[in-house]
Amino acid sequence: MPAADLLPPEAYGWWVPVLGLLLLAAAAGWLTWVHRTTDPRRRPARPPEWPGPAMRERYAARVDALHAAYRSGTLDLRALHLELGRTMREFASERLDTDVRSWTRGDVAGHGPTRRVGHLLARWEEPSFALDSDAEAAASAARAKEVIGTW
């Protein structure tokens, strides 16, 4: 193609760079807003007395009721461990204000605040399929109440 047939380059209109800068500013503002609103360190701290004794007493009473159901024969060891696991997941969900009921045992054990609950869930997996043991049931209930009382 001969050089005489080429057209000179056209300049962009003034609005193209302005629009580009506005889009970059909007993206930066959006990223800043997302970072500030989702940063867990910026959430307000709960008072040190949280969770209150009422919540701990409620879950400890639920563990006692489950152990009493095991002693009366209503629950077998497997059902006791399944119900204790469900109760501890509900306690952790309420304690953290985050739903952890659908987390795997590994997820629960891998998360810092719920590490002790995850270790309990791991201990209850094997005995759930073992022979019935009154000592195992009592120890499981005692460990659950210990975590509820100290966390």
N, C-alpha and C positions, 0 to 999 in steps of 0.2 A: 504494500500500500504506500503510495507516495506521500511524502510529508505534507504536501499541500492539501490532501484530503482529510487530514486529522483535524479534529475540532479542539480548540483550547479547553483545558479543564474548567469546569464550572465551580464556583465557590458555593459552599453551603450557605444557607440563610442564617441569619443571626440567631434564630430560635433553636437550631439544632444543638449547638454547644450549651445553650442555656437549659434546654430540656435534659441533656445528659447530666449536667451538674445537679439539677433538681432531682433527678432519679437517683443519683449517687447519694445525695443528702437524705432523701427519703429512706433508702436502704440502710444507711448508717443509723438514722434515727430509729428505724424499726428494730435493728439488731441491738441497739442500746436499750430500748424499751424491753425487749424480750429478755435480755440478760439481767436487767434490774428486777423484773417482776418474777423471774424463776429462780433467782439465786437463793438457795436455802439459808445462806448466812444473813440475808437481809430480812428474813421473817422475824416477827416479834418474838422475843423469848417468853416462854411460859413462866409463870411464877414458880419458885422452887417447891412449893407445896403440891404442885400438880404432879401426878394425879392424886386426887384426894383419897383419904382413907376409905371413903364410901365405895369407890370403884374397886379398890383392892379387897375390901371385905366382901363385896358382891361376887367377885370371881373366886375368892377363897371359899365362900359358901357353896358356889357351884361345884368346885372341886370336891368339897366334902360330900355334897349330895351325890356326885358320881361315884365316889368311893363307897358311900352307904348303899347305893344301888348294886354295886359289885358284891358287897358283903351279903346283901339280901338275896343274891342270885338273879336279879333282874338283868344284870350285864355280865357277860363273860369277860375274860382278860382282854381279848381282842377288841371288843366293843368299848371297854373302859379306855383303852389306849386311843382308840379312834375319837371318842368323845373328849378325852383330855386334850388331844391334839387340836380338835376344833375349838375348844375353850381357850387354849393358849393362843391360837391364831386370832381369835376375837379379842382377847386381852391385848395382844400386841397391836392389833389394828386400832383399837381405842386409845391405847397408850401413845402410839406414834401419830395418830390422826391420819393414817394412811392405810388403805385396805391391803392387808398382807394375806388374806385368806386364800387367794389363788396362787400365791408364790409357792414354788417347790421348796422342799426341805433345804436343799442346797442354797437357794436364794435367801431363805430366812437365816441360815447359818452364816452366810457370807456378808450379810448386812450388819454393820457395827452394832447398832442398838439391839438388834434381835438375835444376836449370836447365841445367847444362853437359851433362848426359846428354840433355836435351831438344833442345839445340842440335845435338848430334851426330846424333840421330835425324832432325832436320830436314835436315841436310846429306846424309844418306844416302837420303832419299826420292827426290830427282831422279836422282842417279847410278844408282839401282837400275834405272832404265828407259832409261839412256843406253847409248852404245856402250861396249864393254869397254875398260878402261884399266888397265894395270898400275900406273901412277903413282897413279891414284885409289884403287886397292886398297891400295897401300902407305901412302898418306896416311891413309886411313880407319883402318887398323890402328894407325898411329902415334898418331892422335888418340885412339883408344879406350884405348891403353895409357897415354897421358898423363893422361887423366881418371882412370883406375884408379889410377895412381901418385900423383896429387896430391889425390884426394878421399878 
